[in-house]
Amino acid sequence: MLKNFGLLGQARYLLESIGPEMRQYLFASDQEEKPFSRAERSEIYRKAKNLDSASSFGSQLLFDTSEMKVRHSMFPTPKERLKKFKLSHGEARGIEQAYTITRPIMISAMSYGALGEHAVRSLARGAKMAGIPMNTGEGGYPKYHLMEGCDLIFQIGTAKFGVRTPEGLLDDTKLNQIAAKPEVKMIEIKFSQGAKPGKGGLLPKEKITDEIAELRGVAKGQDVVSPRFHTECDTTENTVKFIERVQQVSGLPAGFKLCVGNVDEFERLVIEMKRQNVFPDFITVDGAEGGTGAAPKSFLDGVGMPLAAGLHAVNACLMKHKVRDRLKLNASGKLVAPGRQLMAMALGADTIYTARGFMLSLGCIQALQCGSNTCPIGITTHKPELQRGLVIAARAPRIANYVHNAEHNLEELLCATGCVSFSELSEANLYVPPNTLIRDPQLSASLRSAVS
């Protein structure tokens, strides 16, 4: 086109390049943008700024019988009767260093590498202020996560950054050293994540600084692609043995994260857990709608089970084999709004993970430049001139505000159901229209009957 229509061709490419910004600010409605609409982002911004997020006149949703809803009770629970949230990880194994959380929301995995220094420290400081734990992501030694003194969940990815041998296997000594740090409360083994299940993590070469290369033990100038799976976890039997090894070496509550694919495979894993009498202290179920710093579009759009289906399948499988009480369930995957968070808890989750909810709390404008090192807000970049705009002292309180306001909304929703605790929620507290089940056939007949 450039050869045939030089000036017009240049204009066409210019308009194409600024198309997302034009649609975002001039043409898209409050409900159109993806993955989060302007209305969804606005609610999070207001929560983070501690402003009233109430809306007027009515919902902007279509109410076309295609959405899951919370069932309310004719007899709501008075708020003073609600039981205070408290959940202990590791108590089923009776370990000394069991870890108790007192809020139902946690910061999901975001590594130093995917995020810049200022973003990591802002999140960590905000987590400390809110009294919630923060997942380190698979970025190696958690230098900046440790600086602010919050409770940490150290994640072991398939590349084992920070705890790897030269051959890429688990180094027990390094894991023990990290687990000994007082800030590190739990260990999470990442088997897969919702945005790219079946493919390892990706950190583009544009984001690899000298420091990141040192912390991860990788070379500069080339993309860092993690293996598709843990070398030690080549069979169901060896996977369970690896979980036990991490538990024993760390001495901490330890579990794993996965996006559900083949439910039969997960059931075989549960059967093997029973055979070896080894259970993770928690399982994090990530939905295919989960976010990431960088992933092939084919994986973002076409691989993995959505959270509602995956979470229901995992919970049902654990209950079928009578081992649900041996572990806790975390849920993640586009859980930024209290309504969706409560729905996940009704489907079996004990706690909620969110990453993008906290990124938006920091001021993320959904520029979709996370993997290019050009984030205009300074969150997913390592360029000093861009990070300068992200002032830690100013952004950390927004994290705490978001937690407190989201928790308040969760409690209000819980009251509406007539329940007195989040653990009392079940599928019976949800309305799932038949259209939703048709669009998401992985939701089983048992869920259909439970909520109809």
N, C-alpha and C positions, 0 to 999 in steps of 0.2 A: 504494500500500500504506500510506503514511503516513497518508492521510486516513481509511482504513478501520480500520486497526489501529495507532494512534499509537505506543504504547509498544512493542508487539511489532515494529512496523516499524523503530523506532529500534534495537532490539536486533539485528534482522536485519542492518542495515547496519553496525553495530558489529562483529558477528561476521565479516561479510564482509571488513571492512577489516583485521582482525587474523588472517584466515585463513592467509596465507603464513607468519606467525611461528608460529602454532599448529601447522601441519603440520611446519614445519622442526624445531621443538624437542620436539614431543610425539608426533607421529603418523607422520612419514615415516621409512622405514627408511634404513639407511646407503647404499643404492644407488638410492633413488628420486628424489632432488631433481635439478632441471635448472636451468641447463645443466651444473653440476658437482655430483655427489653429495657427501654428507657424507664418504664414504670418500676421494674424490679430493681434496677440500679438506684433509682431515686430513693426508694424505700430504705435501701442499705445505707446510702449517704446520710439520710436523715437520722437513722439509728446511730451511726458512727459519730455524728455531730451532736447527738443527744437532743434532737429536735422531735417534735410531735410528728409521727408518720401517718396519722389518721387521714383518710380520704373522704371526699364528699360526693354526694349525689348517687353513687352506685358503682358497682364493679364495672370495669372495662372489658372483662372477659365475655365470651359469647354465651356461655352456659348452654352448650349444644349437646349435652349428655355424653360428652366424650372425655370428661375429666373425673378423676378420683376426688372425693370430698370427705371431710370429717363428719361423722354422725354426731350431732349434739343430743343432749338429753333434755327431757322436760324438767328435770330436777338437777340443775347445775350444782357443782360442789362449791360451797363457800370457800374463799381462798384461805381462810385461817385453818381449814381442815386438811389442806394439802400436806403430804408428807415431804420433808426435806429430801432433796436428791442426794444420794450417796451410793457409790458403786466401788467395790474393791476388786482389783485385778490380782490374781495369784492366790486368793484365799482358798480356792478349791484344792490347790496343791499343798496348802498349809505352809507356804514359804515365809521366812522371816521378813523379807522385803516386799511384802504385798503392798500395792499402791492403790490408794483410795482417791477418787475424784469426787468433787462436791458440786460440779456443774455439768450439765448434759452435753456441752459443746466443747470441742477441741479443735486446735489448729492442725489441719491436715498437712501431709508431707510436701514441703517446699524446700529445696536444697539451696545452699550457697553455691551459686553457679547459675541455676535457673533464676534466682533472685540476686540482687546486689546487696552489698554490705548494709546500706542504710535501711533497706526493706527488711532484711533479716533481723536487725537490731530493733527496729520499730515494732515488729511483730513479737519478738521475744520480750521486750519491755512491756508491751501491752498485755501479753499473756501473764506476766508476773503481776501486773496490776489487777487483772481480772481473776487470778487464781486458777488458771487452766493450764494444761500441758500443751506443748508444741512439738510436732513431729519434725525431725531434722531433714527429712528427705534423704536421698542416697548420695549426698555430696561429699562424703569422706569425713575427715575430722571436723567436728562442729565448732570451729573456732568462734565465729560470730554469734552462733546460737548460745554459746556458753557465757558470753560477755554480760548478759543482762540478768542472769540468775534465775530464770524461769525453769520450771520442771520440763524435762525433755523426754521424748520418745525417740530413741536412736533407730534409724532405719537402715537395714542391711539390704542393699539392692543386689541384683545378680552379678554386678562387677565387684561388689564388696569393697567399695572405696572406703578407706580408713581402717579396714580390718582384713586386708587381703595379703596373701603370700605372693611372692614374685610370679607364681604359677597361676594366680587368680583364684586360689582356694581360700577358705576361711582360716585366718590366723587367730588361734585361741588366745594367745598372749595379748594381742592388740585389742581383741574384743573385751577381754577381762579388764584391761587398763581403762578403756572407755566406760565400761559398766561400773567401774569403781568410783567414777566421778559423782559427787553428791547430787548434781543436777539431773543426771540420767536416771530415770525412774522405770522405764520399760524398753524392751527391744522389739522392733517389728521387722520381720522378714518379708521382703516384697517378692512375691511370686509373679504377680502381674498387676497392671493398673488399667483402669477402665478405658482411658484414651487410646491405649495401644497394647492390648493383651496379646501375648504371643510374640511380642517384639520388645527388645530391651530399651532402656532409657536412652535418650539422645540429647547431647549438649553440643550445639553448633560451635564450630571453631572460632566464630566471631566473638564468642563469650568466654573464651578460655584465656585468662590472664596468667601471669607467672605464678601468682599465689594459688589460683585454682588448680593449675597443673601440679603444683607441689602438694597441695592437700589431697588431691585425687590420685597422685602418682601417675599422671598421663603426660603425653607430649603435647606441645603447642602446635598450632598450624593445621590441625586436622580435626574433623568431628569425632567426638567421643561417643561410641555406640556400645552400650552394655550388652552382654550376652542375652539370649532369649530366655534362658533358664539357669538356675544354679547347677553347676557341674555336679555337686554332691547329690542333687535331687533328681536322679535319672529314673527312679522307680518310685512307686507308692511307698514301699517299705523303707527305702533310703530317705525319702522326704520326711517321714515321721521320725526317723533316727536323727535327721539334721535338726528338726525342731527341738528334740530332747537335748541334743548337744548344745544348742544355743542357750537353752534354759539352764543347763548345768554349768556351763562356762561363765555365763553372766551372773547367775544367782538372782536374776531379776524376773519379773513377769515378762513372758515372751510369747508372741503370737505371730500371725502372718496376715498379709494383705493379698487379696486376689480379686479379679473380675471373673465371674462365673461364666464358663463356656459350656462344657459338657457336664450335666448334672450327674450322670452315672459315674464319671470320674471322681467327682467330689464325694459321692456316696462310698466309692471304693476307698477313698482316703479316710473317711470316717470309720469304716469297718476296720481298716488297718490300725487306726488310733486305738480302737477298742482291743484289738488283738495284742498290741504292744503295751496297752494301758498307759499311753502317752497322749496328752491332750494339750494343745496350745492354751495359754491363758486368755487369749482373745483371738477373734477372727475379724478382720476388716473386710467388708464386702464393698467393692467399688463398682459403681454402675458404668455402663458404656458411655454415658453422657458426661463422665468425669473430664476434667481439664488436664492440660499439660503445657509445658513450655514449648515443646516441639514434637511433632509426630506426622507421619505420612497421612494425607487426607483419606486414603483408602482405609486406614485403620481407624481414624477418627469417626468416619461415617459408617463403616461396614462391619466392624468386628466387636464382639462382646455382647453380653446380655444386659439389658437395662436394669437399673437398680431395683425397682419394685419386684421384677421377676426373679432376679438373682437372690435378693435378700429373702424373699419368701421361700425359694427353693432351699437355701441353706438352712433357714430356721426349721422348715418342715423336715428336712433330712435329719437334723440333730435331734428333733423331737421323736421322729420315727425310731431312731436307735437309742432313745432314752439317755442321751448324753448332753442335753441342752444345759443342764446345770453345771457342767464341767468347765464352762468357758463363758466369756462375754462376747457380744456381737457389736461391732461398730459399723456404721453405714456412711458411705460417702458417694458423691456423684450429683452435682448441681443442687446441693442442699443448702441454699443460702437463705431461704425464706422459712419462717417458723411453721407455716402450714405444711410444707413438704417435709420438714424435719419431724413433725408430729406423725405424719403418715408413715415415715420410715420406722418410727418407734412402734407404731401399731402393727407393722409387718414383722417385728421381731428385734429391731435394733435396741440395744441398751444405751448407746451413746451415739452422738452425731459428730462426724468429721466435716469440716469445710475448709477449703483453701481459697477459692475464688471469692467467697463471702468476705474473707479478711483482706484479700487484695483490693476489693472494691471499697472496703472500709478505709484502706490507706489512701484511696483517691483514684484508683484505676479507672480509666475512662473507656475501657474495652477497645483500645486502639488496634488490637490483634497483631502486635509487633513483638510478642514475648520472645521469639527465637532469633530476632535480628539485632539485638543489643541496641535498639533505638527507642526504647520505651520513653515516651515524652514526659511521663510522670516521675521517672527515675526508679521504678520498682524492679523491672526485669532487665536492668542494664548495669554495666560496670563502668560506664563512662563517667568520670568525675563531674563533668559539666552538667550532665543530666541528673545524677544523684544529688547534686547540690540542692535541688528544689525539694527533696524529700527530707524534711527536718525531723529527726528522730523524736525530739522532745515534744514536737507539735503533733506528730502522727500516732505515737503510742497510746495516748488517751482515747483516740478514736477506736482502737481495738477493744479496749475495756468497755467503752460505751456500747459498741455493737453487741458484745457478749451480754451485758446487763439488760439491754433492751430486747434482744432476741429471747433471752431466758424469760423475761417478763411476759412476752407474747406467748411463749410456749406454755407458761403456767396458766395464762388466761384461756388458751385453747383447751388445756387439760381440764380446767374447771367446767368448760362447756360440755365436755363429754360425760360428766358425772363421775369420773374416776378421781381417786385421791392420790395416785402416784403414777409415774410414767410406766412402771413395771406392770401396772394393771391393764394397760392398753393391749388390745388385740385386734385381729382382723375384723371383729364384729363392730369395731368403732369406725369402720370405713364404709363409704358407699362407692362401689365400683360399677359404673354402668356397663351393660353388655357391650356397647361400642368399644369401650376401652379394652375389654378382653379380646375382642376381635382384632383390634389393631396390635395388641401385644399378646399373641397366642401362648407365650411361655407362662403367663399367669394360669395356674392349673385349675382344674375343675373344683378342687377342694377350696381354693380361694373364692371362686365364683359362688359356691354354696354358702361359704362363711359370711360373705358380705352382702348377699342378695336379700 
